[in-house]
């Protein structure tokens, strides 16, 4: 019998017992696909992450040497009230500058780790809160090179089911305080525009069609994982959602989504918040998810794409917060940084803090 240690974190929150719980197995080599699936069912969280060596031809040792040679840019402390820290100076600025100084093609990114992400029902290729939480945990494990001063940013690359993506990690006093992930290309893959279909969807959410916000479309949106975004008129309407799980799963699977993400542009907090959302994914045995970074990233891009973010861009970037989890008594605040304009999205970044709440072992 072998043992595998895990770290449990609450993600997209600075307080324990809020945000979205996540289990991370930082040394998962030796586990089979079937064992990973069984462990994910046993943990019974919305996602469990298994960390493996990269399949890239370049080693983690080379990556640590590369990261140590970077000079991370300084950044202001990140808080939910000051989301501008999200797109502040990061190591990516140094990379962009380097491109301008050399005509040669840059070397391929060196990959530090490979992440495999499981729900209680299946493996998925991409998700937000697992990436943010896992790299907070790995930074605490010493996997990520810390800036020489103990303060600033380090950029790493990792492998997911959707490919190699960058992650930026902010440190203060040698501790990770925020992880910011760059997501995939924003896509709109489907739309629910038929009146009867909209009424059926509203009924699956326990609402009437009149409760939907007709100023925005009901669309399947993605930055790596597709979600059915459903605009709702008000917070009170969103609070009233009572899901018919079988009907809702049938509807969102029919249109090619992995979950339903109803949202309203009314928010609980005053300030940087621009939407409040809920995530229902009954087909994956997730009655409700308290914080969904992949869905929030897609929603942030959707709001900018449709000119509905209600925030001014700074240097072409829109920075705001999406709220989630409050109706589950697990408030989560997801930081969004979207580069682009109405009708054209160039880049989506999602970030936030995480808190370690438990450590343990699983015996296989």
Rosetta blueprint (number, residue, H / E / L):
1 X L
2 X L
3 X E
4 X E
5 X E
6 X E
7 X E
8 X E
9 X E
10 X E
11 X E
12 X L
13 X L
14 X L
15 X L
16 X L
17 X L
18 X L
19 X L
20 X E
21 X E
22 X E
23 X E
24 X E
25 X E
26 X L
27 X L
28 X L
29 X L
30 X L
31 X L
32 X L
33 X H
34 X H
35 X H
36 X H
37 X H
38 X H
39 X H
40 X H
41 X H
42 X H
43 X H
44 X L
45 X L
46 X L
47 X L
48 X E
49 X E
50 X E
51 X E
52 X E
53 X L
54 X L
55 X L
56 X L
57 X L
58 X L
59 X L
60 X H
61 X H
62 X H
63 X H
64 X H
65 X H
66 X H
67 X H
68 X H
69 X H
70 X L
71 X L
72 X L
73 X L
74 X L
75 X L
76 X L
77 X L
78 X L
79 X E
80 X L
81 X L
82 X E
83 X H
84 X H
85 X H
86 X H
87 X H
88 X L
89 X L
90 X L
91 X H
92 X H
93 X H
94 X H
95 X H
96 X H
97 X H
98 X H
99 X H
100 X H
101 X H
102 X L
103 X L
104 X L
105 X L
106 X L
107 X L
108 X L
109 X L
110 X L
111 X E
112 X E
113 X E
114 X E
115 X E
116 X E
117 X E
118 X E
119 X L
120 X L
121 X L
122 X L
123 X E
124 X E
125 X L
126 X L
127 X L
128 X H
129 X H
130 X H
131 X H
132 X H
133 X H
134 X H
135 X H
136 X H
137 X H
138 X H
139 X H
140 X H
141 X L
142 X L
143 X L
144 X L
145 X L
146 X L
147 X L
148 X L
149 X L
150 X L
151 X L
152 X E
153 X E
154 X E
155 X E
156 X E
157 X E
158 X E
159 X E
160 X E
161 X L
162 X L
163 X E
164 X E
165 X E
166 X E
167 X E
168 X E
169 X E
170 X E
171 X E
172 X E
173 X L
174 X L
175 X E
176 X E
177 X E
178 X E
179 X E
180 X E
181 X E
182 X E
183 X L
184 X L
185 X L
186 X L
187 X E
188 X E
189 X E
190 X E
191 X E
192 X L
193 X L
194 X L
195 X H
196 X H
197 X H
198 X H
199 X H
200 X H
201 X H
202 X H
203 X H
204 X H
205 X L
206 X L
207 X L
208 X L
209 X H
210 X H
211 X H
212 X E
213 X L
214 X L
215 X L
216 X L
217 X L
218 X L
219 X E
220 X E
221 X E
222 X E
223 X L
224 X L
225 X L
226 X E
227 X E
228 X E
229 X E
230 X E
231 X E
232 X E
233 X L
234 X L
235 X H
236 X H
237 X H
238 X H
239 X H
240 X L
241 X L
242 X L
243 X L
244 X L
245 X H
246 X H
247 X H
248 X H
249 X H
250 X H
251 X H
252 X H
253 X H
254 X H
255 X L
256 X L
257 X L
258 X L
259 X L
260 X E
261 X E
262 X E
263 X E
264 X E
265 X L
266 X L
267 X L
268 X L
269 X L
270 X L
271 X L
272 X L
273 X E
274 X E
275 X E
276 X E
277 X E
278 X L
279 X E
280 X E
281 X E
282 X H
283 X H
284 X H
285 X L
286 X E
287 X E
288 X E
289 X E
290 X L
291 X L
292 X L
293 X H
294 X H
295 X H
296 X H
297 X H
298 X H
299 X H
300 X H
301 X H
302 X H
303 X H
304 X H
305 X H
306 X L
307 X L
308 X L
309 X L
310 X L
311 X L
312 X L
313 X L
314 X E
315 X L
316 X L
317 X E
318 X E
319 X E
320 X E
321 X E
322 X E
323 X E
324 X E
325 X L
326 X H
327 X H
328 X H
329 X L
330 X L
331 X L
332 X E
333 X E
334 X E
335 X E
336 X E
337 X E
338 X E
339 X E
340 X E
341 X E
342 X L
343 X L
344 X E
345 X E
346 X E
347 X E
348 X E
349 X E
350 X E
351 X E
352 X E
353 X L
354 X E
355 X E
356 X E
357 X E
358 X E
359 X E
360 X E
361 X E
362 X E
363 X E
364 X L
